[in-house]
Amino acid sequence: MAVTASSRVDLGVAARLFHGLSDPTRLSILLALLDGERRVTDLVAAVGSSQSNVSNHLACLRECGLVVDRPAERRQVFYSIARPELYEVLVASERLLAEAGHDVRLCTNPLMETGCGEDCDG
């Protein structure tokens, strides 16, 4: 029996993962973490958003198991990517975008817009 992608992965969970990665702020945070752990203040500067917005997105990423936090002295908390597989996905996406990013940017198919219209499963 042939093994297909759908038999190896729960597609609903996979879609949820990629939906989580589709938010520009969360993706910016994760890309900033490719260089190693960072404090919230470092991420605020890297992302160019407010502290509360970055903190809310970090909470989402932490709850979903994509980042971990490490308390440090003086009430500081350092964040890092939770799993090496996520690091690999992000680096691979950078390589893919270097090759196909122009086509993705020019894509006018409405299914590629934010949201999923009629094709959403929920």
ZARO-602053 format. One record per residue: residue in one letter; x, y, z of N, C-alpha, C, O in turn. Coordinates in steps of 0.1 Angstrom, whole numbers, padded with zeros to 4 digits, always signed. Each point is the difference from the previous one (the first is absolute). Layout:
# ZARO-602053
aXYZXYZXYZXYZ;...
END
This chain:
# ZARO-602053
m+0008-0012+0000-0008+0012+0000+0009+0012+0000+0009+0001+0008;a-0012+0009-0017+0008+0012-0001-0004+0009+0012-0011+0002+0004;v+0021+0005+0001-0002+0010+0011-0001+0013-0007+0008+0005-0007;t-0019+0002+0010-0003+0013-0006+0002+0011+0011+0000-0004+0012;a+0001+0016-0016+0002+0011+0010-0012+0000+0010+0002+0002+0012;s-0014-0004-0018-0012+0001+0009+0000-0012+0010-0007+0002+0010;s+0013-0013-0013+0000-0011+0010+0011+0002+0011+0000-0006+0010;r+0010+0015-0013+0011+0003+0010-0003+0012+0009+0005+0000+0011;v-0014+0009-0016-0002+0012+0007-0015+0003+0002-0008-0002-0010;d+0004+0007+0021-0014+0004+0002+0000+0014-0007+0005+0010+0004;l-0012-0010-0016+0000+0012-0008-0007+0012+0007+0004+0011-0003;g-0013-0013+0012-0006+0011+0007+0010+0006+0010+0001+0013+0001;v+0007-0021+0005+0011+0005+0009+0011+0007-0008+0005+0011+0003;a-0002-0017-0015+0010+0007-0009-0005+0013-0005+0008+0010+0000;a-0020-0009-0004-0006+0013-0004+0000+0010+0011+0003+0012-0002;r-0006-0016+0014+0001+0008+0012+0014+0006+0003+0002+0011+0003;l+0008-0020-0005+0014+0004+0002+0003+0011-0010+0005+0011+0003;f-0008-0013-0016+0003+0010-0010-0008+0012+0001+0004+0011-0004;h-0016-0012+0009-0008+0012+0003+0007+0008+0011+0000+0013-0001;g+0005-0019+0011+0008+0007+0011+0012+0006-0006+0004+0011+0005;l+0002-0017-0015+0012+0006-0006-0004+0011-0010+0009+0008-0004;s-0021-0007+0001-0004+0010-0011-0002+0014+0006-0001+0010-0008;d+0001-0008+0021-0001+0014+0005+0013+0007-0001+0010-0006+0005;p-0009+0017-0011+0013+0007-0002+0008+0003+0013+0012-0001+0000;t-0019+0004+0011+0007+0003+0012+0005-0013+0006+0012+0000+0004;r-0019-0010-0004+0005-0013+0005+0011-0005-0008+0010-0005+0005;l-0011+0006-0018+0011-0004-0009+0012+0008+0002+0012-0005+0000;s-0013+0018+0002+0011+0009+0003+0007-0004+0013+0012+0000+0000;i-0020-0003+0010+0006-0004+0013+0008-0013-0002+0012-0001+0004;l-0018-0009-0011+0007-0013-0002+0013+0002-0008+0010-0006+0003;l-0011+0015-0014+0012+0002-0008+0011+0007+0009+0012-0003-0002;a-0016+0012+0011+0010+0007+0008+0006-0011+0010+0012+0002+0004;l-0019-0012-0001+0005-0010+0010+0009-0010-0007+0006-0008+0006;l-0005+0009-0020+0009-0009-0007+0015+0002+0005+0008-0009-0001;d-0005+0021+0005+0013+0004+0004+0003-0004+0015+0011+0002+0005;g-0021-0007+0002+0002-0004+0014-0010+0006+0009-0009+0008-0005;e+0010-0010+0017-0010+0005+0010+0000+0015+0001+0011+0006-0002;r-0023-0001+0005-0001+0015+0001-0010+0004+0011-0009-0008+0003;r+0011+0020+0002-0009+0005+0010-0012+0007-0008+0002+0003-0011;v-0013-0001+0019-0011+0007-0007+0005+0014-0005-0004+0003-0011;t+0012+0004+0018+0004+0013-0005+0008-0001-0013-0001+0008-0008;d+0009-0019+0007+0008-0002-0012-0010-0003-0012+0002+0005-0011;l-0012-0013+0014-0010-0003-0010-0009+0012-0004-0003+0001-0012;v+0000+0007+0021-0008+0012-0003+0008+0009-0010-0005+0005-0010;a+0018-0004+0012+0009+0008-0009+0001-0007-0013+0000+0007-0011;a+0002-0020+0011+0001-0007-0013-0012-0001-0008+0000+0001-0013;v-0012-0002+0020-0013-0001-0007-0006+0014-0004-0007+0001-0010;g+0011+0009+0018-0006+0013-0002-0014+0001+0004-0008+0007-0006;s+0004-0013+0017-0014+0000+0005+0001+0004+0015+0010+0001+0006;s-0022+0000+0000-0001+0004+0014+0004-0013+0009-0001-0011-0005;q+0005+0015+0017+0003-0011+0009-0012-0009+0003+0002-0012+0001;s-0014+0018+0001-0011-0008+0003-0004-0009-0012-0004-0012+0002;n+0006+0017-0014-0003-0008-0012+0009-0012-0001-0004-0011-0003;v+0017+0014+0004+0010-0011+0000-0002-0010+0011+0001-0012-0002;s-0004+0017+0014-0003-0009+0011-0012-0009-0003+0001-0012+0004;n-0011+0017-0009-0012-0008-0004+0003-0010-0010-0004-0012+0001;h+0012+0015-0011+0004-0010-0010+0009-0010+0006-0001-0012-0004;l+0010+0016+0013+0009-0010+0006-0008-0010+0009+0003-0012+0000;a-0013+0017+0006-0009-0009+0008-0007-0010-0009-0001-0012+0004;c-0003+0017-0015-0007-0010-0010+0011-0010-0005-0003-0012+0000;l+0014+0016-0004+0011-0009-0004+0004-0010+0011+0003-0011-0003;r-0002+0016+0015+0004-0008+0011-0011-0011+0003+0003-0011+0002;e-0016+0016-0002-0011-0009+0003-0001-0011-0011-0004-0012+0003;c+0008+0015-0015+0000-0010-0011+0012-0008-0001+0002-0009-0009;g+0008+0011+0019+0012-0008+0000+0010+0003-0010+0009-0008-0003;l-0010+0021-0003+0010+0003-0010+0012+0008+0006+0011+0000-0006;v-0013+0007+0017+0011+0006+0007+0000-0004+0015-0011-0004+0005;v+0022+0006+0001+0001-0003+0014+0006+0013+0007+0007+0008-0007;d-0009-0007+0020+0005+0012+0007+0009-0005+0011-0001-0011+0005;r+0011+0019-0002+0010-0003+0010+0001+0012+0009+0005+0011-0004;p-0009-0012+0017+0001+0011+0009+0015+0003+0002+0008-0009+0001;a-0005+0022+0001+0014+0004+0003-0001+0009+0012-0010+0002+0006;e+0022+0004-0003+0000+0009+0012-0007+0013-0004-0002+0004-0011;r-0002+0003+0022-0007+0013-0001-0012+0000-0008-0003+0009-0009;r-0005-0019+0011-0013-0002-0007+0000+0000-0015-0010+0002-0006;q+0022-0005+0001+0001-0002-0015-0004-0014-0004+0002-0009+0008;v-0008+0008-0020-0003-0013-0005+0006-0001-0015-0002+0010-0007;f+0008-0021+0005+0006-0002-0014-0009-0010-0007-0004-0010+0006;y+0002+0013-0019-0008-0009-0008+0008-0006-0011+0010+0006-0005;s-0013-0019+0001+0007-0007-0010-0009-0009-0007-0011-0003+0005;i+0015-0001-0017-0008-0010-0008+0000-0013+0008+0011-0005+0004;a-0022-0001-0003-0002-0012+0009+0006-0013-0006+0004-0009+0007;r-0005+0008-0020+0004-0013-0007+0009+0003-0012-0002+0009-0007;p+0012-0018+0006+0009+0002-0012-0008-0002-0013+0004+0006-0010;e-0015-0013+0010-0008-0002-0013-0005+0013-0005-0001+0003-0012;l-0004+0006+0022-0005+0013-0004+0011+0008-0006-0002+0007-0010;y+0014-0007+0016+0011+0007-0005+0003-0004-0015+0002+0008-0008;e-0003-0021+0006+0003-0006-0014-0011+0005-0009+0003+0003-0012;v-0016-0003+0016-0011+0005-0008+0003+0015-0004-0002+0004-0012;l+0005+0004+0022+0002+0014-0003+0012+0003-0009-0001+0008-0009;v+0012-0015+0011+0012+0001-0009-0004-0005-0014+0004+0006-0010;a-0011-0017+0009-0004-0005-0013-0010+0010-0007+0001+0001-0012;s-0009+0005+0020-0010+0010-0007+0008+0012-0005-0004+0005-0010;e+0015-0001+0017+0008+0011-0006+0007-0004-0013+0000+0008-0009;r+0004-0021+0008+0006-0005-0012-0011+0000-0011+0003+0004-0012;l-0015-0009+0015-0011-0001-0009-0003+0013-0006-0002+0002-0012;l+0001+0008+0022-0004+0014-0004+0011+0006-0009-0004+0008-0009;a+0016-0011+0011+0011+0005-0009-0002-0005-0014+0003+0007-0009;e-0009-0019+0007-0002-0005-0013-0014+0003-0006-0001+0003-0011;a-0009-0003+0020-0014+0001-0005-0007+0012+0005-0012+0002-0004;g+0018+0006+0012-0006+0012+0006-0006+0010-0010-0011+0005+0003;h+0017-0003-0014-0005+0009-0010-0013-0005-0005-0010+0008-0002;d+0009-0021-0001-0013-0005-0005-0011+0000+0011-0012+0003-0003;v+0016-0005+0015-0010+0001+0011-0005+0014+0001-0012+0002+0002;r+0021+0007-0002-0004+0015+0001-0009+0004-0011-0009+0008+0002;l+0011-0013-0014-0009+0004-0012-0013-0009-0001-0008+0004-0008;c+0007-0014+0016-0012-0009+0000-0012+0008+0003-0001+0007+0010;t-0009-0007-0019-0013+0007+0002-0011-0010+0003-0012+0005+0000;n+0014-0017+0002-0010-0010+0003-0007+0004+0013+0008+0002+0010;p-0021+0000-0009-0006+0005+0012+0001-0010+0012-0001+0004+0011;l+0004-0017-0014+0002-0009+0011+0013+0002+0008+0002-0005+0011;m+0007+0013-0017+0013+0004+0006-0002+0012+0009+0010+0004+0007;e-0021+0002-0007-0002+0012+0009-0002-0005+0014-0002-0011+0003;t+0003+0021+0007-0003-0003+0014-0014-0006+0001-0009+0005-0006;g+0008-0015+0014-0013-0007+0002-0001-0011-0011+0009-0001-0008;c-0020-0006+0009-0001-0011-0010-0014-0001-0006-0003-0010-0007;g-0005+0020+0009-0013+0001-0007-0008-0013+0002-0002-0005+0012;e-0004+0000-0023-0009-0011+0001+0007-0013+0003-0006-0010+0004;d+0019+0009-0006+0007-0012+0001+0005-0003+0014+0006-0010+0003;c-0010+0018+0007+0004-0002+0014-0008-0012+0005-0012-0002-0003;d+0019-0006+0012-0007-0011+0007-0005+0005+0013-0003-0009+0009;g+0002+0021-0006-0004+0004+0013+0003+0013+0004-0003+0005+0011;
END
